[in-house]
Amino acid sequence: MGLTYATLKLTNLFNKQAIEINALVDTGATFLCVTEEIAVQLGFDTTEVSRQVVTLADGHQRKVPKIAPIEITFANRSYVTEAVVLGNEPLLGVIPMEAMDLVVNPSLQTLTVNPLHPNYPVALVK
């Protein structure tokens, strides 16, 4: 087993700027995390956005910029969310993965749409 990466399209829904990124699929992360460079490429000024307190993997807390609204597109799925700005590589966390009904296969190092719902995402609400 190794690391799983996925190509995502991110769109800033305010100005319609869009980019493709290669994000680490991280089932230990909660949100979409992007780098400062990605936020700037999408047209955000991270000194003028709201901030979010996050707990890092080592237990430390930090207040980081939060950008929104961001549309994530993968395969035939999309999801509108916010992203926190931190780190040196983008991470796709479990909230957007669950919302888009995506499945991680660690042995094949792939992210795919849920084969039980190939045409549209199905979300669990209970």
Number of C-alpha atoms within 10 A of each C-alpha: 8 8 12 17 19 17 15 18 17 23 21 22 14 12 10 13 13 17 13 13 16 14 19 17 24 20 14 11 15 15 19 23 26 22 17 20 14 18 23 11 14 21 16 20 13 16 8 10 13 13 16 15 12 15 11 10 9 6 8 8 11 13 14 16 20 22 24 18 14 21 19 23 17 18 13 11 17 20 16 18 16 18 24 25 24 20 11 11 16 23 26 25 20 18 16 19 26 15 17 24 22 22 14 18 12 13 10 11 14 14 19 15 20 17 10 10 11 14 11 14 18 15 10 8 4 3
